[in-house]
Structure formats: structure tokens, C-alpha cells
Amino acid sequence: MEVMGAFTQSLGLGPSYKKGELENGMQVMAINCYPPCPQPELTLGLPPHSDYSCVTIVLQSCSGLQIQNNSEWRVVPEIKCALQVHVGDHLEVLSNGLYKSVHHRTIVNGE
């Protein structure tokens, strides 16, 4: 609620924009866990995509996440115990393009 409030506040919509809908259950949570891959050279990982959500919150436990900056892929450094907040497609639409959805991919590793 606080993250969405910060986004809507920055857009001039106020911190409580859509708060009622979110508190009443208009939200979805998906949890993904990617286990170690014993033979990473035999798989592709996740292809480039953006998330359809408003925000994605990532707790990264090893390297493998990459974001696209212009046409170049950059590795997202792992910062222990830090949460990364990624803008999704719905927030890009809500902000009329002010915030851009994060185009990213993951590569597989043995960790």
C-alpha cells in the first residue's frame, strides 16, 4: 500500500488513489522461486519480457537478473536483503508513460 501510495502521490493523484480497491482485495500476488540448475548450459532461462502488474518486488538471492538499458543488457547486482521494486505494464499505463515498465530477462546459473 505504501509503495503504490508513493507512486500515485508522485503522479499528482494523491497517496490514497485506488486505496479502497486495493484494501478490498483488488490485488494479485504471485511468488516465484527459481531453484539451482545443475546443468545451466542446457536451458535458456526466461526470455525478455515486462511484467503485466503495477509493481513487482524482487528479493534476489543470486545473480541472473538482467535489465535492458536502451539496447544493452545489464546485470542487476545482487544486494543482500534488499528489495527491488520494478515498474510493470499497468503502472506505465496509469502514469501515461511517465514510468516505464522494466524490460528484463533471467539467465540460468548453478546457484
Gaussian input, Z-matrix of N, CA and C with variables (Angstrom, degrees):
# hf/3-21g

backbone

0 1
 N
 C     1     B1
 C     2     B2     1     A1
 N     3     B3     2     A2     1     D1
 C     4     B4     3     A3     2     D2
 C     5     B5     4     A4     3     D3
 N     6     B6     5     A5     4     D4
 C     7     B7     6     A6     5     D5
 C     8     B8     7     A7     6     D6
 N     9     B9     8     A8     7     D7
 C    10    B10     9     A9     8     D8
 C    11    B11    10    A10     9     D9
 N    12    B12    11    A11    10    D10
 C    13    B13    12    A12    11    D11
 C    14    B14    13    A13    12    D12
 N    15    B15    14    A14    13    D13
 C    16    B16    15    A15    14    D14
 C    17    B17    16    A16    15    D15
 N    18    B18    17    A17    16    D16
 C    19    B19    18    A18    17    D17
 C    20    B20    19    A19    18    D18
 N    21    B21    20    A20    19    D19
 C    22    B22    21    A21    20    D20
 C    23    B23    22    A22    21    D21
 N    24    B24    23    A23    22    D22
 C    25    B25    24    A24    23    D23
 C    26    B26    25    A25    24    D24
 N    27    B27    26    A26    25    D25
 C    28    B28    27    A27    26    D26
 C    29    B29    28    A28    27    D27
 N    30    B30    29    A29    28    D28
 C    31    B31    30    A30    29    D29
 C    32    B32    31    A31    30    D30
 N    33    B33    32    A32    31    D31
 C    34    B34    33    A33    32    D32
 C    35    B35    34    A34    33    D33
 N    36    B36    35    A35    34    D34
 C    37    B37    36    A36    35    D35
 C    38    B38    37    A37    36    D36
 N    39    B39    38    A38    37    D37
 C    40    B40    39    A39    38    D38
 C    41    B41    40    A40    39    D39
 N    42    B42    41    A41    40    D40
 C    43    B43    42    A42    41    D41
 C    44    B44    43    A43    42    D42
 N    45    B45    44    A44    43    D43
 C    46    B46    45    A45    44    D44
 C    47    B47    46    A46    45    D45
 N    48    B48    47    A47    46    D46
 C    49    B49    48    A48    47    D47
 C    50    B50    49    A49    48    D48
 N    51    B51    50    A50    49    D49
 C    52    B52    51    A51    50    D50
 C    53    B53    52    A52    51    D51
 N    54    B54    53    A53    52    D52
 C    55    B55    54    A54    53    D53
 C    56    B56    55    A55    54    D54
 N    57    B57    56    A56    55    D55
 C    58    B58    57    A57    56    D56
 C    59    B59    58    A58    57    D57
 N    60    B60    59    A59    58    D58
 C    61    B61    60    A60    59    D59
 C    62    B62    61    A61    60    D60
 N    63    B63    62    A62    61    D61
 C    64    B64    63    A63    62    D62
 C    65    B65    64    A64    63    D63
 N    66    B66    65    A65    64    D64
 C    67    B67    66    A66    65    D65
 C    68    B68    67    A67    66    D66
 N    69    B69    68    A68    67    D67
 C    70    B70    69    A69    68    D68
 C    71    B71    70    A70    69    D69
 N    72    B72    71    A71    70    D70
 C    73    B73    72    A72    71    D71
 C    74    B74    73    A73    72    D72
 N    75    B75    74    A74    73    D73
 C    76    B76    75    A75    74    D74
 C    77    B77    76    A76    75    D75
 N    78    B78    77    A77    76    D76
 C    79    B79    78    A78    77    D77
 C    80    B80    79    A79    78    D78
 N    81    B81    80    A80    79    D79
 C    82    B82    81    A81    80    D80
 C    83    B83    82    A82    81    D81
 N    84    B84    83    A83    82    D82
 C    85    B85    84    A84    83    D83
 C    86    B86    85    A85    84    D84
 N    87    B87    86    A86    85    D85
 C    88    B88    87    A87    86    D86
 C    89    B89    88    A88    87    D87
 N    90    B90    89    A89    88    D88
 C    91    B91    90    A90    89    D89
 C    92    B92    91    A91    90    D90
 N    93    B93    92    A92    91    D91
 C    94    B94    93    A93    92    D92
 C    95    B95    94    A94    93    D93
 N    96    B96    95    A95    94    D94
 C    97    B97    96    A96    95    D95
 C    98    B98    97    A97    96    D96
 N    99    B99    98    A98    97    D97
 C   100   B100    99    A99    98    D98
 C   101   B101   100   A100    99    D99
 N   102   B102   101   A101   100   D100
 C   103   B103   102   A102   101   D101
 C   104   B104   103   A103   102   D102
 N   105   B105   104   A104   103   D103
 C   106   B106   105   A105   104   D104
 C   107   B107   106   A106   105   D105
 N   108   B108   107   A107   106   D106
 C   109   B109   108   A108   107   D107
 C   110   B110   109   A109   108   D108
 N   111   B111   110   A110   109   D109
 C   112   B112   111   A111   110   D110
 C   113   B113   112   A112   111   D111
 N   114   B114   113   A113   112   D112
 C   115   B115   114   A114   113   D113
 C   116   B116   115   A115   114   D114
 N   117   B117   116   A116   115   D115
 C   118   B118   117   A117   116   D116
 C   119   B119   118   A118   117   D117
 N   120   B120   119   A119   118   D118
 C   121   B121   120   A120   119   D119
 C   122   B122   121   A121   120   D120
 N   123   B123   122   A122   121   D121
 C   124   B124   123   A123   122   D122
 C   125   B125   124   A124   123   D123
 N   126   B126   125   A125   124   D124
 C   127   B127   126   A126   125   D125
 C   128   B128   127   A127   126   D126
 N   129   B129   128   A128   127   D127
 C   130   B130   129   A129   128   D128
 C   131   B131   130   A130   129   D129
 N   132   B132   131   A131   130   D130
 C   133   B133   132   A132   131   D131
 C   134   B134   133   A133   132   D132
 N   135   B135   134   A134   133   D133
 C   136   B136   135   A135   134   D134
 C   137   B137   136   A136   135   D135
 N   138   B138   137   A137   136   D136
 C   139   B139   138   A138   137   D137
 C   140   B140   139   A139   138   D138
 N   141   B141   140   A140   139   D139
 C   142   B142   141   A141   140   D140
 C   143   B143   142   A142   141   D141
 N   144   B144   143   A143   142   D142
 C   145   B145   144   A144   143   D143
 C   146   B146   145   A145   144   D144
 N   147   B147   146   A146   145   D145
 C   148   B148   147   A147   146   D146
 C   149   B149   148   A148   147   D147
 N   150   B150   149   A149   148   D148
 C   151   B151   150   A150   149   D149
 C   152   B152   151   A151   150   D150
 N   153   B153   152   A152   151   D151
 C   154   B154   153   A153   152   D152
 C   155   B155   154   A154   153   D153
 N   156   B156   155   A155   154   D154
 C   157   B157   156   A156   155   D155
 C   158   B158   157   A157   156   D156
 N   159   B159   158   A158   157   D157
 C   160   B160   159   A159   158   D158
 C   161   B161   160   A160   159   D159
 N   162   B162   161   A161   160   D160
 C   163   B163   162   A162   161   D161
 C   164   B164   163   A163   162   D162
 N   165   B165   164   A164   163   D163
 C   166   B166   165   A165   164   D164
 C   167   B167   166   A166   165   D165
 N   168   B168   167   A167   166   D166
 C   169   B169   168   A168   167   D167
 C   170   B170   169   A169   168   D168
 N   171   B171   170   A170   169   D169
 C   172   B172   171   A171   170   D170
 C   173   B173   172   A172   171   D171
 N   174   B174   173   A173   172   D172
 C   175   B175   174   A174   173   D173
 C   176   B176   175   A175   174   D174
 N   177   B177   176   A176   175   D175
 C   178   B178   177   A177   176   D176
 C   179   B179   178   A178   177   D177
 N   180   B180   179   A179   178   D178
 C   181   B181   180   A180   179   D179
 C   182   B182   181   A181   180   D180
 N   183   B183   182   A182   181   D181
 C   184   B184   183   A183   182   D182
 C   185   B185   184   A184   183   D183
 N   186   B186   185   A185   184   D184
 C   187   B187   186   A186   185   D185
 C   188   B188   187   A187   186   D186
 N   189   B189   188   A188   187   D187
 C   190   B190   189   A189   188   D188
 C   191   B191   190   A190   189   D189
 N   192   B192   191   A191   190   D190
 C   193   B193   192   A192   191   D191
 C   194   B194   193   A193   192   D192
 N   195   B195   194   A194   193   D193
 C   196   B196   195   A195   194   D194
 C   197   B197   196   A196   195   D195
 N   198   B198   197   A197   196   D196
 C   199   B199   198   A198   197   D197
 C   200   B200   199   A199   198   D198
 N   201   B201   200   A200   199   D199
 C   202   B202   201   A201   200   D200
 C   203   B203   202   A202   201   D201
 N   204   B204   203   A203   202   D202
 C   205   B205   204   A204   203   D203
 C   206   B206   205   A205   204   D204
 N   207   B207   206   A206   205   D205
 C   208   B208   207   A207   206   D206
 C   209   B209   208   A208   207   D207
 N   210   B210   209   A209   208   D208
 C   211   B211   210   A210   209   D209
 C   212   B212   211   A211   210   D210
 N   213   B213   212   A212   211   D211
 C   214   B214   213   A213   212   D212
 C   215   B215   214   A214   213   D213
 N   216   B216   215   A215   214   D214
 C   217   B217   216   A216   215   D215
 C   218   B218   217   A217   216   D216
 N   219   B219   218   A218   217   D217
 C   220   B220   219   A219   218   D218
 C   221   B221   220   A220   219   D219
 N   222   B222   221   A221   220   D220
 C   223   B223   222   A222   221   D221
 C   224   B224   223   A223   222   D222
 N   225   B225   224   A224   223   D223
 C   226   B226   225   A225   224   D224
 C   227   B227   226   A226   225   D225
 N   228   B228   227   A227   226   D226
 C   229   B229   228   A228   227   D227
 C   230   B230   229   A229   228   D228
 N   231   B231   230   A230   229   D229
 C   232   B232   231   A231   230   D230
 C   233   B233   232   A232   231   D231
 N   234   B234   233   A233   232   D232
 C   235   B235   234   A234   233   D233
 C   236   B236   235   A235   234   D234
 N   237   B237   236   A236   235   D235
 C   238   B238   237   A237   236   D236
 C   239   B239   238   A238   237   D237
 N   240   B240   239   A239   238   D238
 C   241   B241   240   A240   239   D239
 C   242   B242   241   A241   240   D240
 N   243   B243   242   A242   241   D241
 C   244   B244   243   A243   242   D242
 C   245   B245   244   A244   243   D243
 N   246   B246   245   A245   244   D244
 C   247   B247   246   A246   245   D245
 C   248   B248   247   A247   246   D246
 N   249   B249   248   A248   247   D247
 C   250   B250   249   A249   248   D248
 C   251   B251   250   A250   249   D249
 N   252   B252   251   A251   250   D250
 C   253   B253   252   A252   251   D251
 C   254   B254   253   A253   252   D252
 N   255   B255   254   A254   253   D253
 C   256   B256   255   A255   254   D254
 C   257   B257   256   A256   255   D255
 N   258   B258   257   A257   256   D256
 C   259   B259   258   A258   257   D257
 C   260   B260   259   A259   258   D258
 N   261   B261   260   A260   259   D259
 C   262   B262   261   A261   260   D260
 C   263   B263   262   A262   261   D261
 N   264   B264   263   A263   262   D262
 C   265   B265   264   A264   263   D263
 C   266   B266   265   A265   264   D264
 N   267   B267   266   A266   265   D265
 C   268   B268   267   A267   266   D266
 C   269   B269   268   A268   267   D267
 N   270   B270   269   A269   268   D268
 C   271   B271   270   A270   269   D269
 C   272   B272   271   A271   270   D270
 N   273   B273   272   A272   271   D271
 C   274   B274   273   A273   272   D272
 C   275   B275   274   A274   273   D273
 N   276   B276   275   A275   274   D274
 C   277   B277   276   A276   275   D275
 C   278   B278   277   A277   276   D276
 N   279   B279   278   A278   277   D277
 C   280   B280   279   A279   278   D278
 C   281   B281   280   A280   279   D279
 N   282   B282   281   A281   280   D280
 C   283   B283   282   A282   281   D281
 C   284   B284   283   A283   282   D282
 N   285   B285   284   A284   283   D283
 C   286   B286   285   A285   284   D284
 C   287   B287   286   A286   285   D285
 N   288   B288   287   A287   286   D286
 C   289   B289   288   A288   287   D287
 C   290   B290   289   A289   288   D288
 N   291   B291   290   A290   289   D289
 C   292   B292   291   A291   290   D290
 C   293   B293   292   A292   291   D291
 N   294   B294   293   A293   292   D292
 C   295   B295   294   A294   293   D293
 C   296   B296   295   A295   294   D294
 N   297   B297   296   A296   295   D295
 C   298   B298   297   A297   296   D296
 C   299   B299   298   A298   297   D297
 N   300   B300   299   A299   298   D298
 C   301   B301   300   A300   299   D299
 C   302   B302   301   A301   300   D300
 N   303   B303   302   A302   301   D301
 C   304   B304   303   A303   302   D302
 C   305   B305   304   A304   303   D303
 N   306   B306   305   A305   304   D304
 C   307   B307   306   A306   305   D305
 C   308   B308   307   A307   306   D306
 N   309   B309   308   A308   307   D307
 C   310   B310   309   A309   308   D308
 C   311   B311   310   A310   309   D309
 N   312   B312   311   A311   310   D310
 C   313   B313   312   A312   311   D311
 C   314   B314   313   A313   312   D312
 N   315   B315   314   A314   313   D313
 C   316   B316   315   A315   314   D314
 C   317   B317   316   A316   315   D315
 N   318   B318   317   A317   316   D316
 C   319   B319   318   A318   317   D317
 C   320   B320   319   A319   318   D318
 N   321   B321   320   A320   319   D319
 C   322   B322   321   A321   320   D320
 C   323   B323   322   A322   321   D321
 N   324   B324   323   A323   322   D322
 C   325   B325   324   A324   323   D323
 C   326   B326   325   A325   324   D324
 N   327   B327   326   A326   325   D325
 C   328   B328   327   A327   326   D326
 C   329   B329   328   A328   327   D327
 N   330   B330   329   A329   328   D328
 C   331   B331   330   A330   329   D329
 C   332   B332   331   A331   330   D330

   B1=1.4461
   B2=1.5273
   B3=1.3272
   B4=1.4633
   B5=1.5278
   B6=1.3334
   B7=1.4695
   B8=1.5216
   B9=1.3311
   B10=1.4659
   B11=1.5244
   B12=1.3311
   B13=1.4617
   B14=1.5196
   B15=1.3294
   B16=1.4678
   B17=1.5292
   B18=1.3333
   B19=1.4637
   B20=1.5264
   B21=1.3393
   B22=1.4717
   B23=1.5237
   B24=1.3234
   B25=1.4650
   B26=1.5283
   B27=1.3322
   B28=1.4672
   B29=1.5267
   B30=1.3304
   B31=1.4669
   B32=1.5317
   B33=1.3315
   B34=1.4599
   B35=1.5190
   B36=1.3351
   B37=1.4612
   B38=1.5202
   B39=1.3225
   B40=1.4579
   B41=1.5144
   B42=1.3416
   B43=1.4575
   B44=1.5266
   B45=1.3312
   B46=1.4698
   B47=1.5273
   B48=1.3404
   B49=1.4664
   B50=1.5250
   B51=1.3026
   B52=1.4737
   B53=1.5256
   B54=1.3261
   B55=1.4733
   B56=1.5226
   B57=1.3208
   B58=1.4657
   B59=1.5140
   B60=1.3180
   B61=1.4658
   B62=1.5271
   B63=1.3310
   B64=1.4634
   B65=1.5247
   B66=1.3174
   B67=1.4657
   B68=1.5262
   B69=1.3325
   B70=1.4624
   B71=1.5286
   B72=1.3124
   B73=1.4554
   B74=1.5100
   B75=1.3257
   B76=1.4627
   B77=1.5284
   B78=1.3049
   B79=1.4493
   B80=1.5217
   B81=1.3017
   B82=1.4612
   B83=1.5164
   B84=1.3205
   B85=1.4552
   B86=1.5206
   B87=1.3079
   B88=1.4626
   B89=1.5242
   B90=1.3084
   B91=1.4605
   B92=1.5254
   B93=1.3169
   B94=1.4549
   B95=1.5159
   B96=1.3062
   B97=1.4520
   B98=1.5185
   B99=1.3041
   B100=1.4530
   B101=1.5244
   B102=1.3315
   B103=1.4746
   B104=1.5211
   B105=1.3236
   B106=1.4660
   B107=1.5303
   B108=1.3043
   B109=1.4618
   B110=1.5276
   B111=1.3223
   B112=1.4630
   B113=1.5351
   B114=1.3416
   B115=1.4667
   B116=1.5294
   B117=1.3317
   B118=1.4650
   B119=1.5276
   B120=1.3113
   B121=1.4698
   B122=1.5277
   B123=1.3388
   B124=1.4641
   B125=1.5293
   B126=1.3198
   B127=1.4637
   B128=1.5215
   B129=1.3227
   B130=1.4653
   B131=1.5250
   B132=1.3015
   B133=1.4582
   B134=1.5162
   B135=1.3148
   B136=1.4652
   B137=1.5261
   B138=1.3313
   B139=1.4662
   B140=1.5335
   B141=1.3286
   B142=1.4692
   B143=1.5271
   B144=1.3346
   B145=1.4600
   B146=1.5250
   B147=1.3177
   B148=1.4586
   B149=1.5215
   B150=1.3145
   B151=1.4623
   B152=1.5244
   B153=1.3197
   B154=1.4636
   B155=1.5245
   B156=1.3055
   B157=1.4624
   B158=1.5323
   B159=1.3233
   B160=1.4724
   B161=1.5149
   B162=1.3203
   B163=1.4581
   B164=1.5285
   B165=1.3173
   B166=1.4527
   B167=1.5171
   B168=1.3139
   B169=1.4574
   B170=1.5214
   B171=1.3246
   B172=1.4622
   B173=1.5249
   B174=1.3225
   B175=1.4607
   B176=1.5163
   B177=1.3041
   B178=1.4621
   B179=1.5212
   B180=1.3375
   B181=1.4643
   B182=1.5293
   B183=1.3294
   B184=1.4663
   B185=1.5243
   B186=1.3105
   B187=1.4647
   B188=1.5192
   B189=1.3067
   B190=1.4601
   B191=1.5164
   B192=1.3401
   B193=1.4542
   B194=1.5174
   B195=1.3362
   B196=1.4592
   B197=1.5224
   B198=1.3383
   B199=1.4651
   B200=1.5211
   B201=1.3302
   B202=1.4499
   B203=1.5221
   B204=1.3257
   B205=1.4537
   B206=1.5176
   B207=1.3343
   B208=1.4638
   B209=1.5217
   B210=1.3008
   B211=1.4694
   B212=1.5267
   B213=1.3205
   B214=1.4598
   B215=1.5290
   B216=1.3384
   B217=1.4637
   B218=1.5145
   B219=1.3313
   B220=1.4575
   B221=1.5198
   B222=1.3217
   B223=1.4606
   B224=1.5239
   B225=1.3229
   B226=1.4619
   B227=1.5252
   B228=1.3266
   B229=1.4679
   B230=1.5260
   B231=1.3042
   B232=1.4548
   B233=1.5212
   B234=1.3153
   B235=1.4595
   B236=1.5242
   B237=1.3091
   B238=1.4661
   B239=1.5316
   B240=1.3188
   B241=1.4710
   B242=1.5306
   B243=1.3318
   B244=1.4624
   B245=1.5263
   B246=1.3063
   B247=1.4572
   B248=1.5222
   B249=1.3170
   B250=1.4639
   B251=1.5249
   B252=1.3194
   B253=1.4601
   B254=1.5205
   B255=1.3381
   B256=1.4618
   B257=1.5236
   B258=1.3096
   B259=1.4610
   B260=1.5221
   B261=1.3349
   B262=1.4555
   B263=1.5232
   B264=1.3275
   B265=1.4695
   B266=1.5232
   B267=1.3266
   B268=1.4707
   B269=1.5319
   B270=1.3211
   B271=1.4649
   B272=1.5261
   B273=1.3209
   B274=1.4724
   B275=1.5308
   B276=1.3268
   B277=1.4646
   B278=1.5275
   B279=1.3434
   B280=1.4681
   B281=1.5221
   B282=1.3345
   B283=1.4618
   B284=1.5315
   B285=1.3342
   B286=1.4703
   B287=1.5303
   B288=1.3385
   B289=1.4552
   B290=1.5156
   B291=1.3348
   B292=1.4681
   B293=1.5247
   B294=1.3337
   B295=1.4589
   B296=1.5246
   B297=1.3085
   B298=1.4625
   B299=1.5244
   B300=1.3124
   B301=1.4573
   B302=1.5282
   B303=1.3216
   B304=1.4667
   B305=1.5268
   B306=1.3294
   B307=1.4641
   B308=1.5223
   B309=1.3270
   B310=1.4600
   B311=1.5215
   B312=1.3126
   B313=1.4614
   B314=1.5173
   B315=1.3184
   B316=1.4694
   B317=1.5134
   B318=1.2985
   B319=1.4602
   B320=1.5271
   B321=1.2943
   B322=1.4597
   B323=1.5179
   B324=1.3202
   B325=1.4593
   B326=1.5199
   B327=1.2966
   B328=1.4539
   B329=1.5079
   B330=1.3275
   B331=1.4711
   B332=1.5182
   A1=110.43
   A2=116.54
   A3=119.77
   A4=111.73
   A5=116.95
   A6=120.21
   A7=110.00
   A8=117.12
   A9=119.82
   A10=110.90
   A11=117.53
   A12=120.96
   A13=111.62
   A14=116.61
   A15=120.30
   A16=110.66
   A17=116.75
   A18=119.88
   A19=111.13
   A20=117.10
   A21=118.81
   A22=111.68
   A23=117.96
   A24=120.93
   A25=109.94
   A26=116.83
   A27=120.65
   A28=112.23
   A29=116.84
   A30=120.83
   A31=111.73
   A32=116.90
   A33=120.53
   A34=113.27
   A35=117.39
   A36=121.81
   A37=112.33
   A38=116.09
   A39=121.29
   A40=111.31
   A41=117.07
   A42=120.97
   A43=114.09
   A44=117.95
   A45=119.41
   A46=112.71
   A47=117.63
   A48=120.84
   A49=109.24
   A50=117.49
   A51=125.34
   A52=113.41
   A53=117.75
   A54=120.44
   A55=111.49
   A56=116.75
   A57=120.41
   A58=112.33
   A59=116.58
   A60=120.28
   A61=111.28
   A62=116.18
   A63=119.66
   A64=111.26
   A65=117.02
   A66=120.34
   A67=111.54
   A68=116.55
   A69=120.64
   A70=112.93
   A71=117.19
   A72=119.43
   A73=116.73
   A74=118.63
   A75=120.19
   A76=108.92
   A77=115.05
   A78=120.95
   A79=109.40
   A80=115.45
   A81=121.44
   A82=107.68
   A83=115.72
   A84=119.49
   A85=107.97
   A86=115.84
   A87=121.55
   A88=107.08
   A89=115.43
   A90=119.95
   A91=107.67
   A92=115.37
   A93=121.18
   A94=109.36
   A95=115.65
   A96=121.93
   A97=107.34
   A98=116.74
   A99=121.24
   A100=108.41
   A101=117.23
   A102=120.33
   A103=110.87
   A104=116.76
   A105=119.83
   A106=110.57
   A107=116.16
   A108=121.38
   A109=108.15
   A110=118.19
   A111=119.95
   A112=113.59
   A113=117.25
   A114=120.88
   A115=109.43
   A116=117.83
   A117=120.60
   A118=113.62
   A119=117.60
   A120=120.10
   A121=112.22
   A122=117.74
   A123=121.20
   A124=113.38
   A125=117.83
   A126=119.92
   A127=111.04
   A128=116.17
   A129=121.41
   A130=114.80
   A131=119.60
   A132=120.86
   A133=109.59
   A134=117.47
   A135=121.55
   A136=109.06
   A137=117.55
   A138=120.09
   A139=110.92
   A140=117.35
   A141=120.89
   A142=111.78
   A143=114.87
   A144=120.95
   A145=109.47
   A146=115.89
   A147=121.86
   A148=106.33
   A149=116.93
   A150=120.89
   A151=109.40
   A152=116.78
   A153=121.76
   A154=113.05
   A155=118.23
   A156=123.46
   A157=111.90
   A158=115.54
   A159=120.78
   A160=109.66
   A161=115.84
   A162=120.74
   A163=109.78
   A164=114.76
   A165=122.29
   A166=106.57
   A167=116.79
   A168=121.65
   A169=107.62
   A170=115.73
   A171=121.80
   A172=110.16
   A173=115.37
   A174=122.38
   A175=104.86
   A176=115.61
   A177=121.92
   A178=109.80
   A179=116.52
   A180=120.00
   A181=112.82
   A182=117.63
   A183=121.90
   A184=108.23
   A185=116.39
   A186=119.59
   A187=110.03
   A188=116.28
   A189=121.84
   A190=112.33
   A191=117.13
   A192=120.74
   A193=109.64
   A194=116.15
   A195=121.86
   A196=108.53
   A197=116.15
   A198=120.72
   A199=108.55
   A200=114.34
   A201=119.21
   A202=109.12
   A203=115.42
   A204=123.29
   A205=106.17
   A206=116.55
   A207=122.85
   A208=107.27
   A209=120.13
   A210=119.97
   A211=111.68
   A212=117.07
   A213=121.80
   A214=111.05
   A215=116.56
   A216=121.55
   A217=109.61
   A218=115.80
   A219=121.43
   A220=110.07
   A221=115.34
   A222=120.95
   A223=108.97
   A224=115.79
   A225=120.73
   A226=106.97
   A227=117.25
   A228=118.59
   A229=110.91
   A230=115.15
   A231=120.72
   A232=109.03
   A233=116.62
   A234=122.21
   A235=106.12
   A236=116.33
   A237=121.69
   A238=111.56
   A239=115.70
   A240=124.74
   A241=113.96
   A242=118.57
   A243=121.12
   A244=109.69
   A245=116.34
   A246=121.83
   A247=108.61
   A248=115.82
   A249=121.19
   A250=107.84
   A251=117.53
   A252=122.25
   A253=107.35
   A254=115.61
   A255=121.55
   A256=109.51
   A257=116.23
   A258=121.85
   A259=108.63
   A260=116.68
   A261=122.64
   A262=111.88
   A263=115.24
   A264=121.94
   A265=112.92
   A266=117.72
   A267=119.81
   A268=111.87
   A269=117.57
   A270=119.55
   A271=110.48
   A272=117.32
   A273=119.43
   A274=110.36
   A275=116.79
   A276=120.98
   A277=110.39
   A278=117.36
   A279=121.52
   A280=111.24
   A281=117.20
   A282=121.08
   A283=112.70
   A284=116.29
   A285=121.09
   A286=111.18
   A287=115.94
   A288=121.72
   A289=115.36
   A290=118.00
   A291=120.04
   A292=110.12
   A293=116.33
   A294=121.30
   A295=107.78
   A296=116.80
   A297=122.10
   A298=110.37
   A299=115.61
   A300=121.48
   A301=109.24
   A302=115.99
   A303=121.64
   A304=109.97
   A305=115.82
   A306=121.89
   A307=106.59
   A308=116.48
   A309=119.95
   A310=111.49
   A311=114.85
   A312=122.70
   A313=107.71
   A314=115.18
   A315=118.51
   A316=109.14
   A317=114.05
   A318=120.37
   A319=107.57
   A320=115.72
   A321=121.26
   A322=109.67
   A323=114.67
   A324=119.47
   A325=109.72
   A326=116.72
   A327=122.00
   A328=114.98
   A329=117.71
   A330=122.11
   A331=110.93
   D1=-39.62
   D2=-179.25
   D3=-68.47
   D4=-38.50
   D5=179.23
   D6=-64.63
   D7=-48.26
   D8=178.94
   D9=-64.04
   D10=-37.45
   D11=177.13
   D12=-61.41
   D13=-38.74
   D14=178.04
   D15=-66.22
   D16=-41.63
   D17=178.69
   D18=-64.10
   D19=-48.99
   D20=-177.59
   D21=-68.63
   D22=-32.44
   D23=174.64
   D24=-61.48
   D25=-44.86
   D26=-178.79
   D27=-66.16
   D28=-21.86
   D29=178.70
   D30=-89.52
   D31=0.68
   D32=179.86
   D33=81.01
   D34=12.85
   D35=-179.25
   D36=-93.82
   D37=-8.96
   D38=-178.11
   D39=90.26
   D40=153.63
   D41=-175.58
   D42=-71.64
   D43=-16.01
   D44=-177.76
   D45=-103.68
   D46=10.59
   D47=177.63
   D48=-60.96
   D49=124.89
   D50=-178.55
   D51=67.20
   D52=9.92
   D53=-179.03
   D54=-60.75
   D55=-43.14
   D56=-179.68
   D57=-60.82
   D58=-45.29
   D59=179.23
   D60=-62.90
   D61=-41.30
   D62=-179.81
   D63=-67.21
   D64=-40.74
   D65=179.27
   D66=-67.37
   D67=-28.16
   D68=179.74
   D69=-87.54
   D70=11.32
   D71=172.63
   D72=102.69
   D73=8.29
   D74=178.10
   D75=-81.22
   D76=68.45
   D77=-178.82
   D78=-157.77
   D79=157.67
   D80=179.71
   D81=-134.32
   D82=139.47
   D83=174.99
   D84=-124.61
   D85=127.89
   D86=174.30
   D87=-120.00
   D88=138.10
   D89=-179.58
   D90=-121.15
   D91=125.54
   D92=178.84
   D93=-118.00
   D94=141.04
   D95=175.11
   D96=-132.39
   D97=126.01
   D98=-178.81
   D99=-108.81
   D100=106.89
   D101=-177.58
   D102=-72.74
   D103=164.86
   D104=177.21
   D105=-58.41
   D106=145.03
   D107=179.07
   D108=-106.68
   D109=117.37
   D110=-176.61
   D111=-68.41
   D112=-22.48
   D113=178.83
   D114=-134.53
   D115=72.30
   D116=-174.12
   D117=-62.96
   D118=-22.79
   D119=-179.75
   D120=-70.76
   D121=-10.45
   D122=-178.08
   D123=-99.48
   D124=3.65
   D125=-177.83
   D126=-135.46
   D127=168.77
   D128=-172.97
   D129=-104.23
   D130=-20.45
   D131=-173.24
   D132=82.93
   D133=-151.64
   D134=177.67
   D135=-104.41
   D136=129.90
   D137=-179.19
   D138=-69.26
   D139=166.12
   D140=178.99
   D141=-55.83
   D142=135.18
   D143=179.66
   D144=-163.39
   D145=169.94
   D146=167.58
   D147=-120.58
   D148=157.32
   D149=-178.73
   D150=-88.45
   D151=139.69
   D152=-176.82
   D153=-75.51
   D154=-10.86
   D155=-174.80
   D156=-74.42
   D157=-179.20
   D158=170.28
   D159=-76.37
   D160=-52.19
   D161=178.20
   D162=-138.11
   D163=151.49
   D164=172.05
   D165=-122.38
   D166=131.71
   D167=179.07
   D168=-111.66
   D169=123.86
   D170=-173.47
   D171=-116.90
   D172=131.13
   D173=167.93
   D174=-109.89
   D175=102.69
   D176=-173.77
   D177=-87.88
   D178=126.59
   D179=-178.04
   D180=-107.16
   D181=-5.49
   D182=175.08
   D183=-164.35
   D184=170.46
   D185=179.97
   D186=-72.67
   D187=160.10
   D188=178.93
   D189=147.95
   D190=-23.55
   D191=178.87
   D192=-82.32
   D193=133.27
   D194=176.85
   D195=-130.40
   D196=142.31
   D197=174.62
   D198=-116.83
   D199=154.01
   D200=-179.50
   D201=-95.94
   D202=125.85
   D203=177.36
   D204=-117.40
   D205=107.54
   D206=-168.51
   D207=58.94
   D208=-116.28
   D209=179.06
   D210=-108.80
   D211=9.50
   D212=-175.54
   D213=-106.77
   D214=135.87
   D215=176.31
   D216=-88.58
   D217=131.61
   D218=-179.99
   D219=-123.96
   D220=137.39
   D221=178.37
   D222=-73.84
   D223=132.90
   D224=175.52
   D225=-84.23
   D226=118.63
   D227=-178.81
   D228=-66.13
   D229=144.28
   D230=177.23
   D231=-80.61
   D232=125.09
   D233=175.66
   D234=-118.17
   D235=110.94
   D236=-175.57
   D237=-54.55
   D238=133.24
   D239=174.97
   D240=65.61
   D241=12.87
   D242=178.74
   D243=-98.25
   D244=142.76
   D245=174.46
   D246=-99.49
   D247=130.67
   D248=176.51
   D249=-99.77
   D250=134.34
   D251=178.23
   D252=-109.48
   D253=116.88
   D254=-179.75
   D255=-107.24
   D256=135.77
   D257=176.05
   D258=-75.34
   D259=135.20
   D260=178.42
   D261=-106.44
   D262=177.77
   D263=-176.08
   D264=-59.24
   D265=-40.96
   D266=-178.08
   D267=-64.68
   D268=-37.38
   D269=178.34
   D270=-71.05
   D271=-33.76
   D272=175.46
   D273=-61.07
   D274=-42.56
   D275=178.20
   D276=-67.48
   D277=-46.70
   D278=-179.92
   D279=-58.33
   D280=-36.48
   D281=-178.37
   D282=-88.02
   D283=4.08
   D284=-178.32
   D285=56.58
   D286=37.40
   D287=176.20
   D288=87.53
   D289=-1.84
   D290=178.12
   D291=-62.10
   D292=-45.85
   D293=172.68
   D294=-97.67
   D295=137.19
   D296=-178.66
   D297=-104.29
   D298=135.34
   D299=176.19
   D300=-63.58
   D301=140.99
   D302=-176.80
   D303=-81.80
   D304=118.28
   D305=175.85
   D306=-87.75
   D307=119.91
   D308=-172.92
   D309=-145.14
   D310=170.55
   D311=175.71
   D312=-151.71
   D313=167.16
   D314=174.63
   D315=-127.99
   D316=142.31
   D317=175.40
   D318=-107.90
   D319=149.46
   D320=-176.21
   D321=-88.91
   D322=142.68
   D323=174.03
   D324=-142.27
   D325=174.05
   D326=-177.21
   D327=-77.94
   D328=-1.86
   D329=-179.28
   D330=-93.65

